[in-house]
Amino acid sequence: MDYMQHALSLAKLALGHASPNPAVGAVVVKDGVILGDGYTQPPGSNHAEIVALQQAGNKAQGATLYVTLEPCCNEGRTPPCTQSIIEAGISRVHLAMIDPNPLVSGRGQAELHEAGIETVLGEHEEAAQELNETYVKHVTTGLPFVTGKFAMSLDGKIATKTGDSRWISSEPSRRYVHNLRHQVDAIMVGVDTIIADDPQLTARAGRDGGQAEKQPLRVVVDSKARIPTSARVFQVPGRTVVAVARGHASSARMKALSHDHTEIIEISPLEGLVDLRELLRILGQRGVTSIMVEGGAGVFGSLFEHRLVDKMLVFIAPIIIGGEEAKVPVKGKGVEKVAQALSLTRIKVDMVSNDILVIGYAPS
């Protein structure tokens, strides 16, 4: 059995629950028998290693631990995992990757070495890195990992000339997106998307479409505070942030939008619009490690122009919309030559029902 692969499968169960901590899986093995396994619990609760060690109990003496991320050696919301591993009598630890957190970053492995525990590094490292790409970005830069997502027709349209967009993507694709919403800390859209579509921007669970227990933060980029007070983002569970450009939104409008579950953040203007780099910095400081941007075309244009997107997910439906006035997914200034275009790397292409899903990463 591939025990590290099993640990990675467990780690995926922590996505959407562990943030701002990394999603980690751990397995305790002895003589080919799994004695304990687990994954990161919500912040303030046990880390994956502790869950697995508690299951193993005294049998952990002389066993091997497989963990998808270097165990922490610092005191945070919980005690350091390295000390628990040492006290349990673990003889060998397989680490998929080093924790890039400056408070750990090799110190956890060194502490295990000093206690006489053998360590093996790098097993399924690429998969572990991808699993925690949001954590890695946030802990090393202070900024959230930004994923852009849109659905379009084969001819590159996201809506007809009248603005109708329901539904371009298939129902399985929309369920896929709701699962992604459950995993991220925040969803971001521009105010034009709210005005045109009035989305809820919630994560819905199961085939019945009920609201998931955990809801992402909703972030609306609205330079002049034009969002209607009746918008559905204000009527559903969870919190909403409206980011306005300082000096461009009236105090009366901002006061009208403020209530218990809504916060207005004034951001320095950039060419009369919200400076998205500053907005991301503020959200990162608040512990938002991941954001999924779902439109509109103006927001995507600004994000691409300033190279603020880390990853893209594009659903391509097998339909043709046509029309010069039909809506496109990205606006902004654009580039003058094809050679200047943003070229994605590490491309993956999958099928979700009849839709093509293209996943790619922006160059570092």
Residue pairs with C-beta under 8 A, 6 or more apart in sequence:
1 32
3 27
3 29
3 34
3 64
3 66
3 94
4 27
4 66
4 68
4 94
4 96
4 123
4 124
5 124
6 25
6 27
6 34
6 37
6 66
7 25
7 26
7 27
7 37
7 48
7 66
7 67
7 68
7 96
8 25
8 68
8 96
8 124
8 127
8 128
8 131
9 25
10 25
10 26
10 27
10 37
10 38
10 39
10 48
11 23
11 24
11 25
11 39
11 40
11 48
11 68
11 128
11 131
11 132
12 23
12 25
12 131
13 25
13 39
14 23
14 24
14 25
14 39
14 40
14 41
14 48
15 23
15 131
15 183
16 182
16 183
16 184
16 214
17 40
17 41
17 42
17 214
18 24
18 39
18 40
18 41
18 42
18 43
19 43
19 134
19 135
19 185
19 287
19 289
19 290
20 43
20 135
20 138
20 185
20 287
20 289
21 40
21 43
21 47
21 135
22 40
22 69
22 99
22 132
22 135
23 39
23 40
23 131
23 132
23 135
24 39
24 40
24 47
24 48
24 49
24 67
24 68
24 69
24 132
25 37
25 38
25 39
25 40
25 48
25 67
25 68
26 37
26 38
26 39
26 47
26 48
26 49
26 51
26 52
26 65
26 66
26 67
26 68
27 34
27 36
27 37
27 52
27 65
27 66
27 67
28 34
28 35
28 36
28 37
28 52
28 53
28 55
28 56
28 60
28 63
28 64
28 65
28 66
28 90
29 35
29 63
29 64
29 65
29 66
30 59
30 60
30 62
30 63
30 64
35 55
35 56
35 57
35 59
35 60
35 63
36 51
36 52
36 53
36 54
36 55
36 56
36 57
36 60
37 51
37 52
37 55
38 46
38 48
38 49
38 50
38 51
38 52
38 54
38 55
39 48
39 51
40 47
40 48
41 47
41 51
43 77
44 77
44 78
45 78
46 54
46 78
47 71
47 72
47 78
47 81
48 67
48 68
49 65
49 67
49 71
49 81
49 84
49 85
50 78
50 81
50 84
52 65
53 60
53 65
53 84
53 85
53 88
53 90
56 63
56 88
60 88
60 89
60 90
61 88
61 89
62 89
62 90
62 91
63 89
63 90
63 91
64 90
64 91
64 92
64 93
64 94
65 85
65 90
65 92
65 93
65 94
66 93
66 94
66 123
67 93
67 94
67 95
67 96
68 96
68 97
68 124
68 128
68 131
68 132
69 95
69 96
69 97
69 99
69 128
69 132
70 95
70 97
70 98
70 99
70 104
70 105
70 106
70 108
70 109
71 80
71 81
71 82
71 85
71 93
71 95
71 108
71 112
72 80
72 81
72 82
72 99
72 101
72 103
72 104
72 108
73 80
73 81
73 82
73 83
73 104
73 107
73 108
73 111
74 80
74 103
74 104
74 107
80 108
81 108
82 108
82 111
82 112
82 115
85 93
85 112
85 117
86 111
86 112
86 115
86 117
90 117
91 117
91 118
92 117
92 118
92 119
92 120
93 112
93 117
93 118
93 119
93 120
94 119
94 120
94 121
94 123
95 109
95 119
95 120
95 121
95 122
95 123
96 122
96 123
96 124
96 125
96 127
96 128
97 121
97 122
97 125
97 128
97 129
97 132
98 104
98 105
98 106
98 109
98 121
99 105
99 108
100 136
100 139
100 140
101 139
102 139
109 119
109 121
112 119
113 119
129 136
133 145
133 310
133 311
134 144
134 145
134 184
134 289
134 290
135 289
136 145
137 143
137 144
137 145
137 289
137 310
138 144
138 145
138 284
138 289
138 290
141 284
142 281
142 284
142 285
143 280
143 281
143 284
144 185
144 186
144 280
144 283
144 284
144 288
144 289
144 290
144 291
145 289
145 290
145 291
145 310
145 311
146 280
146 291
146 293
146 303
146 308
146 309
146 310
146 311
147 180
147 184
147 290
147 291
147 292
147 293
147 309
147 310
147 311
147 312
147 313
148 292
148 293
148 300
148 303
148 309
148 311
148 312
148 313
149 177
149 180
149 292
149 293
149 294
149 312
149 313
149 314
149 315
150 158
150 294
150 295
150 300
150 314
150 315
150 329
151 158
151 168
151 169
151 173
151 314
151 315
151 316
151 317
151 355
152 158
152 168
152 314
152 315
152 316
152 317
152 329
153 168
153 316
153 317
153 319
153 320
153 321
154 316
154 317
154 318
154 319
154 320
155 320
155 321
155 322
156 328
156 329
157 321
157 322
157 323
157 326
157 327
157 328
158 165
158 168
158 295
158 297
158 327
158 328
158 329
159 165
159 168
159 196
159 321
159 326
159 327
160 321
160 323
160 326
160 327
161 323
161 324
161 325
161 326
161 327
163 196
163 327
165 197
165 327
167 174
168 315
168 317
168 319
169 177
169 315
169 317
169 355
170 317
170 352
170 353
170 354
170 355
171 353
172 352
172 353
172 355
173 315
173 352
173 353
173 355
173 357
175 207
176 352
176 357
178 203
178 204
178 205
178 212
179 203
180 292
180 313
181 187
181 201
181 202
181 203
181 212
181 216
181 292
182 203
182 205
182 212
182 214
182 216
183 290
184 216
184 290
184 291
184 292
185 216
185 217
185 287
185 288
185 289
185 290
185 291
186 216
186 217
186 218
186 219
186 283
186 288
186 290
186 291
186 292
187 201
187 216
187 217
187 218
187 219
187 291
187 292
187 293
187 294
188 219
188 220
188 221
188 291
188 292
188 293
188 294
188 299
189 199
189 201
189 218
189 219
189 220
189 221
189 293
189 294
189 295
189 296
189 299
190 220
190 221
190 222
190 295
190 296
190 298
190 299
191 220
191 221
191 222
191 223
191 226
191 227
192 295
192 296
192 297
192 298
193 199
193 294
193 295
193 296
194 220
194 222
194 227
194 228
194 231
194 233
195 226
195 227
195 228
196 296
198 231
198 232
199 232
199 233
199 294
200 232
200 233
200 235
200 236
201 216
201 218
201 233
201 236
201 294
202 211
202 212
202 215
202 216
202 236
202 237
202 238
203 211
203 212
203 214
203 215
203 216
204 210
204 211
204 212
205 211
205 212
205 213
211 236
211 237
215 236
215 237
215 238
215 239
216 238
216 292
217 238
217 239
217 240
217 241
217 288
218 233
218 238
218 239
218 240
218 241
219 240
219 241
219 243
219 279
219 283
219 291
220 227
220 233
220 240
220 241
220 242
220 243
221 243
221 274
221 276
221 279
221 299
222 242
222 243
222 244
222 249
222 274
223 244
223 245
223 248
223 249
223 269
223 272
223 273
223 274
224 244
224 245
224 248
224 249
224 253
225 242
225 244
225 249
225 250
225 253
225 254
225 257
225 264
226 253
227 233
227 242
227 257
229 256
229 257
233 240
234 240
234 259
234 261
234 262
238 261
239 261
239 262
239 263
240 261
240 262
240 263
241 262
241 263
241 264
241 265
242 257
242 262
242 263
242 264
242 265
243 265
243 267
243 274
243 279
244 254
244 264
244 265
244 266
244 267
244 274
245 266
245 267
245 268
245 269
245 272
245 273
245 274
245 275
246 266
246 267
246 268
246 269
247 269
248 269
248 272
249 266
254 264
254 266
257 264
258 264
265 279
265 282
267 274
267 275
267 278
267 279
267 282
268 275
268 278
269 275
270 276
270 277
270 278
273 302
276 299
276 302
276 303
276 306
276 308
277 306
277 308
280 291
280 308
283 291
293 299
293 300
293 303
293 309
295 329
297 327
297 328
297 329
297 330
297 331
297 332
298 331
298 332
300 329
300 330
300 331
300 332
301 330
301 331
301 332
301 333
301 334
302 308
302 332
303 309
304 330
304 332
304 342
305 332
305 333
307 342
307 362
309 362
310 361
310 362
311 359
311 360
311 361
311 362
312 344
312 358
312 359
312 360
312 361
312 362
313 357
313 358
313 359
314 329
314 357
314 358
315 352
315 355
315 356
315 357
316 355
316 356
316 357
316 358
317 354
317 355
318 354
318 355
318 356
335 341
342 362
342 363
343 363
344 360
344 361
344 362
345 360
345 361
345 362
345 363
346 360
346 361
347 358
347 359
347 360
348 358
348 359
348 360
349 356
349 357
349 358
349 359
350 356
350 357
350 359
351 357
